[in-house]
Amino acid sequence: MESTNTIIIFLGCIMAIILFGKIFILPIKMIIKLIINSILGGLIIICINWIGAAFNLHIGLNILTSIFVRNTWNSRSHTTYNI
């Protein structure tokens, strides 16, 4: 009888771990995606500033502009135009 209770508790704990894992995996993926997009956006801004130096063009580099540039760049690459 005691081994049956142990098995039931063990299976319940495994189900709880799987449930909490599924609940928290989406926010973790979103945070990781935001960090990667911010880094790539910062690199894009640095390239724009480097090329734009010849034309007196400068974009300030902070976290908001890097997120905006990367997300704008990403959304434009997936846009399809119907002609």
PyRosetta script that sets phi, psi and omega in degrees:
from pyrosetta import init, pose_from_sequence

init()
pose = pose_from_sequence("MESTNTIIIFLGCIMAIILFGKIFILPIKMIIKLIINSILGGLIIICINWIGAAFNLHIGLNILTSIFVRNTWNSRSHTTYNI")
pose.set_psi(1, -39.5)
pose.set_omega(1, -178.6)
pose.set_phi(2, -69.4)
pose.set_psi(2, -34.5)
pose.set_omega(2, 178.6)
pose.set_phi(3, -69.2)
pose.set_psi(3, -32.4)
pose.set_omega(3, 176.7)
pose.set_phi(4, -65.3)
pose.set_psi(4, -43.3)
pose.set_omega(4, 177.9)
pose.set_phi(5, -63.7)
pose.set_psi(5, -39.1)
pose.set_omega(5, 179.3)
pose.set_phi(6, -64.1)
pose.set_psi(6, -41.9)
pose.set_omega(6, 179.2)
pose.set_phi(7, -65.8)
pose.set_psi(7, -41.6)
pose.set_omega(7, 179.5)
pose.set_phi(8, -64.5)
pose.set_psi(8, -42.8)
pose.set_omega(8, 178.3)
pose.set_phi(9, -65.1)
pose.set_psi(9, -42.3)
pose.set_omega(9, 179.0)
pose.set_phi(10, -60.3)
pose.set_psi(10, -47.3)
pose.set_omega(10, 178.7)
pose.set_phi(11, -65.2)
pose.set_psi(11, -37.1)
pose.set_omega(11, 177.0)
pose.set_phi(12, -63.8)
pose.set_psi(12, -40.3)
pose.set_omega(12, 178.1)
pose.set_phi(13, -66.3)
pose.set_psi(13, -40.3)
pose.set_omega(13, 177.8)
pose.set_phi(14, -62.9)
pose.set_psi(14, -43.4)
pose.set_omega(14, 177.8)
pose.set_phi(15, -63.3)
pose.set_psi(15, -38.9)
pose.set_omega(15, 178.7)
pose.set_phi(16, -65.3)
pose.set_psi(16, -40.6)
pose.set_omega(16, 178.0)
pose.set_phi(17, -63.6)
pose.set_psi(17, -43.3)
pose.set_omega(17, 178.5)
pose.set_phi(18, -63.8)
pose.set_psi(18, -41.8)
pose.set_omega(18, 179.6)
pose.set_phi(19, -62.6)
pose.set_psi(19, -48.9)
pose.set_omega(19, 179.3)
pose.set_phi(20, -65.4)
pose.set_psi(20, -34.4)
pose.set_omega(20, 176.9)
pose.set_phi(21, -63.0)
pose.set_psi(21, -42.5)
pose.set_omega(21, 179.5)
pose.set_phi(22, -69.4)
pose.set_psi(22, -32.5)
pose.set_omega(22, 179.9)
pose.set_phi(23, -69.4)
pose.set_psi(23, -41.4)
pose.set_omega(23, -172.8)
pose.set_phi(24, -94.9)
pose.set_psi(24, -6.7)
pose.set_omega(24, -178.1)
pose.set_phi(25, -71.4)
pose.set_psi(25, -35.2)
pose.set_omega(25, -179.5)
pose.set_phi(26, -64.6)
pose.set_psi(26, -48.5)
pose.set_omega(26, 177.4)
pose.set_phi(27, -62.7)
pose.set_psi(27, -34.8)
pose.set_omega(27, 179.1)
pose.set_phi(28, -66.5)
pose.set_psi(28, -41.6)
pose.set_omega(28, 177.5)
pose.set_phi(29, -62.8)
pose.set_psi(29, -39.6)
pose.set_omega(29, -179.6)
pose.set_phi(30, -66.5)
pose.set_psi(30, -39.6)
pose.set_omega(30, 179.1)
pose.set_phi(31, -66.5)
pose.set_psi(31, -42.4)
pose.set_omega(31, 178.7)
pose.set_phi(32, -64.0)
pose.set_psi(32, -41.6)
pose.set_omega(32, 178.0)
pose.set_phi(33, -63.3)
pose.set_psi(33, -40.4)
pose.set_omega(33, 178.5)
pose.set_phi(34, -63.5)
pose.set_psi(34, -41.2)
pose.set_omega(34, 179.8)
pose.set_phi(35, -65.5)
pose.set_psi(35, -45.7)
pose.set_omega(35, 179.8)
pose.set_phi(36, -63.6)
pose.set_psi(36, -43.5)
pose.set_omega(36, 178.6)
pose.set_phi(37, -64.5)
pose.set_psi(37, -35.2)
pose.set_omega(37, 178.5)
pose.set_phi(38, -66.9)
pose.set_psi(38, -41.4)
pose.set_omega(38, 178.7)
pose.set_phi(39, -65.3)
pose.set_psi(39, -45.1)
pose.set_omega(39, 178.8)
pose.set_phi(40, -65.7)
pose.set_psi(40, -37.6)
pose.set_omega(40, 176.4)
pose.set_phi(41, -63.3)
pose.set_psi(41, -40.3)
pose.set_omega(41, 176.2)
pose.set_phi(42, -62.8)
pose.set_psi(42, -40.4)
pose.set_omega(42, 177.6)
pose.set_phi(43, -65.5)
pose.set_psi(43, -38.4)
pose.set_omega(43, 177.4)
pose.set_phi(44, -64.2)
pose.set_psi(44, -42.2)
pose.set_omega(44, 178.9)
pose.set_phi(45, -64.3)
pose.set_psi(45, -40.0)
pose.set_omega(45, 178.1)
pose.set_phi(46, -62.7)
pose.set_psi(46, -41.3)
pose.set_omega(46, 177.6)
pose.set_phi(47, -65.1)
pose.set_psi(47, -42.4)
pose.set_omega(47, 178.2)
pose.set_phi(48, -62.2)
pose.set_psi(48, -42.6)
pose.set_omega(48, 178.9)
pose.set_phi(49, -65.6)
pose.set_psi(49, -38.4)
pose.set_omega(49, -179.4)
pose.set_phi(50, -66.7)
pose.set_psi(50, -45.7)
pose.set_omega(50, 178.9)
pose.set_phi(51, -72.7)
pose.set_psi(51, -39.3)
pose.set_omega(51, -177.1)
pose.set_phi(52, -74.1)
pose.set_psi(52, -8.1)
pose.set_omega(52, 179.1)
pose.set_phi(53, -61.6)
pose.set_psi(53, -31.0)
pose.set_omega(53, 178.6)
pose.set_phi(54, -70.4)
pose.set_psi(54, -23.4)
pose.set_omega(54, -178.1)
pose.set_phi(55, -108.9)
pose.set_psi(55, 12.4)
pose.set_omega(55, -178.6)
pose.set_phi(56, 59.9)
pose.set_psi(56, 41.3)
pose.set_omega(56, 178.7)
pose.set_phi(57, -108.3)
pose.set_psi(57, 132.9)
pose.set_omega(57, -179.1)
pose.set_phi(58, -145.8)
pose.set_psi(58, 135.1)
pose.set_omega(58, 173.7)
pose.set_phi(59, -118.0)
pose.set_psi(59, 127.3)
pose.set_omega(59, 178.6)
pose.set_phi(60, -64.8)
pose.set_psi(60, 139.2)
pose.set_omega(60, -177.5)
pose.set_phi(61, -103.7)
pose.set_psi(61, 110.3)
pose.set_omega(61, 170.5)
pose.set_phi(62, -144.8)
pose.set_psi(62, 178.4)
pose.set_omega(62, -172.6)
pose.set_phi(63, -64.3)
pose.set_psi(63, -37.0)
pose.set_omega(63, -178.8)
pose.set_phi(64, -68.6)
pose.set_psi(64, -42.2)
pose.set_omega(64, 179.1)
pose.set_phi(65, -69.4)
pose.set_psi(65, -34.5)
pose.set_omega(65, 179.6)
pose.set_phi(66, -68.8)
pose.set_psi(66, -38.2)
pose.set_omega(66, 176.5)
pose.set_phi(67, -66.4)
pose.set_psi(67, -43.6)
pose.set_omega(67, -178.5)
pose.set_phi(68, -64.2)
pose.set_psi(68, -45.7)
pose.set_omega(68, -178.0)
pose.set_phi(69, -64.9)
pose.set_psi(69, -44.6)
pose.set_omega(69, -177.9)
pose.set_phi(70, -67.3)
pose.set_psi(70, -42.4)
pose.set_omega(70, 180.0)
pose.set_phi(71, -69.0)
pose.set_psi(71, -35.3)
pose.set_omega(71, 176.6)
pose.set_phi(72, -68.0)
pose.set_psi(72, -43.2)
pose.set_omega(72, 178.9)
pose.set_phi(73, -61.7)
pose.set_psi(73, -42.3)
pose.set_omega(73, -178.2)
pose.set_phi(74, -67.8)
pose.set_psi(74, -42.3)
pose.set_omega(74, -177.7)
pose.set_phi(75, -70.8)
pose.set_psi(75, -31.1)
pose.set_omega(75, 179.3)
pose.set_phi(76, -72.6)
pose.set_psi(76, -30.4)
pose.set_omega(76, -178.4)
pose.set_phi(77, -73.0)
pose.set_psi(77, -20.0)
pose.set_omega(77, 179.8)
pose.set_phi(78, -101.7)
pose.set_psi(78, 5.7)
pose.set_omega(78, -178.4)
pose.set_phi(79, -83.4)
pose.set_psi(79, 133.0)
pose.set_omega(79, 174.7)
pose.set_phi(80, -113.8)
pose.set_psi(80, 141.4)
pose.set_omega(80, -179.5)
pose.set_phi(81, -108.4)
pose.set_psi(81, 128.0)
pose.set_omega(81, 176.6)
pose.set_phi(82, -92.4)
pose.set_psi(82, 119.8)
pose.set_omega(82, -177.7)
pose.set_phi(83, -107.4)
pose.dump_pdb("model.pdb")
